[in-house]
Every structure is written in structure tokens, then in C-alpha cells.
């Protein structure tokens, strides 16, 4: 029997991915082919987003405008970010990227506290190994 490699996700990534899958289904029904490709990237250093999808640009972005669908993508991503940050804004989001293309999903989501927890776990493991 061959071994299957599992894709491991953090709890945060799994929650974001679950929400993203449901939202992509909605967008595909609502916007059709425009939702065939979706990419959302959050840049924590300037608290900004980059979004792209399967829509033709048609010069819209050059005029400092956006399409209704891209605005919807931004609104959804912004709400997800606020949810990750917590009601009291106590969590720092260090990574938040999502993609959908060719019926495949990608996700990266991380909080600063998760990185600290991993570092603590590694230190504890090293101490136990002594």
C-alpha cells in the first residue's frame, strides 16, 4: 500500500479555507467566468490587499477604479482579516493569501501568536530531548 502525503493546515488556515471555498461557490454562481481565477494577497506592512481575478482589465485599474466583483473580493477579504484579528484587534495577522484556479485552492494564513507558539513548542521539545 503506498503512502499518501497529506496536506497539513493550521487551524487558522483550515477555517479561512472553509470560508473561502463556500465564498468561491457563491462568486461562481453570481459572477460566472469572472470567478474562474481568484487571488487575494494581504500585505501586513502597509495593511493593503492585492486582488486579481479572471476579469479583463479594460483600463479600469489605470483610472484608480475597480470593478464591482473586485470590490466584493476586497470586502470579503477585509472581513476575513478583521475576523482573524479578533473583536478587540488583539491578533496580528502576519500572512493572508488565497488563490483559486483550475478548481484548486491555495491558502496561507498565520497569526503572530502562532509563530510564537511554534517557537515555544520547539524550545520545549529541545529541552525534553536533552
N, C-alpha and C positions, 0 to 999 in steps of 0.2 A: 504494500500500500504506500503510495507516495505521500510525502508530507505537503500540506498546503500552507503557504505563507499567509498569515493573517495580517490585515492592516490594522495597526493599533492607533486608536484615537484617545486623546484625553477626554474627560467628561465634558469639558467646555466645548471641544471640537465636535463631539457627538451631538450635543444639544444644538449647536449652531447648524450643523449639517442637517439634522432632522427638520429644523425650521426652514432651511434653505430648500430642501427637496420639496416640501409642501408648497413653498412660495413659487418655485420654478414651475410646478404643475399649474398653478394659478396663472402665472405670467404666460405660459404657453397657450392656455385656453383664451386668455384675454388679448394677447398681442401676436399670436401665431409665430411666423418665422423670425420675427424680431428677437424672440427669446430663444432661438436655437443656439446662441452663444452668449454667455454672460460671464463677465469678470468684474470683481469688486476687490479693490485693494485699499486698505487703510494705511495712512502714513501718520504714525503717532507723533513724530517730531513736529509736524505743523497742524495736526488734528484735521487732516484732509483726506478726501477719497478720490480715487480714480475709478471710473466705471466705463465699461465698454460692453457693447452687445452687437447683435447682427444687423443693426440698422445702418443704412448708408448715412454718411455724414452730411452731404449736401450743403456744406459750408456753414451749418448751424453752429458748430463749436467755434468757428472763427469769429462769429459775431457775439461772442460771450452769451450765448443762449444754449438751451438744452432742449431735448425732446421730452414729451410727456412721459414716455417709458423710462428714459434715463433718470428723470426726476423721481419716478416711482422707485427705481433701483436705489437711488440715493436715500430716499425717505426710509425704505426698508432697512438698508444698511445702517443708517443713523440710529434707528430704533433698536436694532440688534446691539449696536455699540453701547447705547445707554443701558440696555438690559445687562450687558456684561459688566459695566462699570458699577452697577448696583444703585439702589434707590438713593443712597447717600453719597454716591460718587466715590466710594472708598476703594474701588479696584482700579488698577492701572492696566489698560489693555496694551500689550506690547506687540501683538501681532493679530491681524484680522484680514484674511484673504479668502476669497471664494471664487470658484470657477465652475462653469457648466459648459461642456462642449461634447458633441458626439455621444450624447446620453451617458456621459461620465462626469462625476462630481469631484471637486477638489476642495479641501478646506485646510486652513491653518488659523488657529485661534489660540491665543495664550494670554495669560494674565501675569503680571509681575509676581504675584503671590505664589503662582505655580512654579515659577523658576526658583524662588526661594525654598519652597517645599522640596523640590528635587535636589537642590544643593544640600539641604538639611538631611534628606534621606541618604544621599551619597556619603556624607560625613559620618552618619550613624553606622552605615554599612562598613565603612573603612575602620571605624572604631571597633566594631564587632569582629572584624577579620583579624585583628591583632592578637 
